[in-house]
Amino acid sequence: MNDFLAAHWLDMLTTVLGLAYILLEYRASIWLWAVGFAMQSLGIVLYYQKGLYADCGMEFYYLAMTVYGFFNWVRKPKVQDSDRKDESTGTPITHFPRRLAIRWAVATLIIWAAIYWFLTTCTDSRVPIADSFTTALSVVGIWALARKYLEQWLIWIVVDIVTSALYFYKEIPFKASLYALYVVIAVLGFFKWKRIMDEYTSKHVNE
């Protein structure tokens, strides 16, 4: 038992933080950024130990985006609607702008190719395609979350499915199971955020 805990304690701790993170995200709570900062800091160590170098590097980007996301979510005056169903403080949930969709799609392909090249030429990664794909797609996913776009949930559904399979393969069972749970929560989160957005829009249109 002690050997098991010694081998998996970091996986277990980041899994607990990850569960708290996704539940806070589901509720559109600004506290997700604080939990995310802690989770990602520990994730740097975990992914480096497991040879998931793209994921490891991605955590540094996540850390920067937690700071950006926090300030973006609070940059507008606090909404005073007493019947609002989320725990956010200012920026309302909106759709991903269509004018940015093609740009981000192209950027994702370029990032994917660049990371794949790096992993295959500069590291001993055995999963360069999947590792680079989830990393590239996560770049736009975390940005869309920071901007509070509804469609960020759709991005994470794809990322979570691939990541869960990848982590099971890399013998990170707790985080792999967490990402499988993420898929379910992401689907529920999409509909919850859509309901919040529709209620907010309807109320302000009628005012």
N, C-alpha and C positions, 0 to 999 in steps of 0.2 A: 504493500500500500504506500509506504513512504517513497519507494522508488517511482511509483506511478505519479504521485503528487509532485515529486521533484522534477519529473520529466514533463509534466503537463500543467504546472501551476500557472504559468504565464498565459497559456491557452485558455485555462478556466477563468482567470481574472478578466481577461479581455472579452471573454464571452459574456460574463455578467455585465460588464460595462456596455457591451454592445447591445444587450437586451434592453437595458435602461435607455440607451440612446434611441433605439428604434421606437420604443413606446413613447418617449418624449417627442420624437418626430411625428408620430401618429397624432399626437395631441396638439401639434404645432406649438410646442412649448419652447421658449427661448433657452431653457436650461439644457437643451440638447447640445448646445455648443460647448458648455463647460464639461459635460460628460464626454463629449467627442474629443476634446483636447486631451483629456487623461487617457482615453482609450487609444488614441493615435500615437501618443508618446510611447506607450508600452508596445504598441504594434510594431514600431520601428525595430525594437529588439527581437520580437518574436519572428517577424518575417525574415530578418537577416539570418537568424539562427537556422531557419528552415530553407534557406536558399531561394526565397521568393523575392528576388532583388527589385523587380519592378514594383511590387506591392510595398516593399520597404521604402523605396524612393518616393512612392506616392504618398506615404504618410507625412512627409515634409510638406507636400502641397496641401494635404488635408489640414495640417496645423495652421498654415497661413489662411486657408479658407474658413476655418472656424472663427478666426478673428474678424475676417471680412464679413462673414455671415452674421455674426453677432451684431456688429455695428450697422449692417444693412437692415436687419430686422427691427432695430430700435430707432432708426434715424428719423422716423416720422412721429408726430405727436401721438400719444397713447389714445387708442380708440376707446370711447366711453360707453359703447353699446353694452347695456347690462345683460342682454340675452345672447351675446356672442359666445360660441361654443368652444373656441380654442383658447390657449393660454398665451398667445403672442401679444406683443405690445404695440405694434405700429403698422408695419408694411403688410398690406392685404395680400391674399393669395390671388394670383393671376395666371393666365395661360402663357405658355412658352411662345414668345413672338415668332410668327411665321417667317418674318424677314431674317431671323437669325438661324432658323432650322438648317438651311442648306450650308451656311457658313460653318456651323458646328459639326455637321455631318462630314464635310470635307476635312475639317480640322481633326476630327476623330480618326479618320483614315490615315492621315499623315502622322499623327501621334502614334497610332498603332504600328505603322510600318517602321517608324524611327525607334520605338522601344524594342520591337522584334529584332531589328538589326543589332541594336546594342546588346540584347540578351544573347543572341547567337554568336556574336563576335567577341564580346568582352567578358562574358560570364560562363559558368558551367550549368546554367539553367537547363532542366530537362523538360520544361513545359513552357517554352517561349511564346507559342501562339496564344494559349489561353491566358497566360500571365500578362502578356502585352495587351490583349484584347480587353480584359476587365479593367486594366489600368487606364487605357485610353478612354474607355467609355465612362469610367468613374470621374475623369477630369471634367466632363460636361455635366455629369450627374451632381457632383458636389457644388458646382457653380450654379446649376439650376435650383438646387435646394437653398443656397445662399440668397438667390434672387426670389425665392418663394414661389416658384412656378409649379403649377399642378402636375405637369407632365414629368417632373423629376421622378415621380413614383414609377412611371413606365420604364424609365431608364434603369432604375434600380432593380426592377423585376428581372430584367435580362442579366444584369451584373450578378445578382444574387444566385440565380440558377447556375450560371457557369462557375462562379466562385465556390459554391457549395460542392460541386463535383470535383473541382480542383483541390480543395482542401481535404476532402476525403482521400483523394489520391496521394496527397503529400502528408498524410497521417497527422492531420490537425483536427481530430474528430469533434471536439467541442465547438470550435468556430465553424466547422463545416455544418454541424447541426443547427447552429445559430443562423447561418445564412439560408438554410432550408426554411427555417421559421420566418426569416425576413421576407421570403417570397409571399407567404400568406399575409403577413402584416402589411406588406407593400400594396397588395391588392385591396385590402380593407382600407388602408391609408388613402389610396387614390379616391375611393368613393367618399370617405369622410371629408377630405380636403375639398372635393368637388361640392359637397353639400354646404360646407362652410362658405366657400366662394360664392355659390349661388345665392345663399341667404344674405350674405353681405352685399352683393351686387343688387339684389332685389330691393333690399331696404333702402339703399342709397339712391337708387333710381326713382323710387317712389317718394323720396323726401322733397 
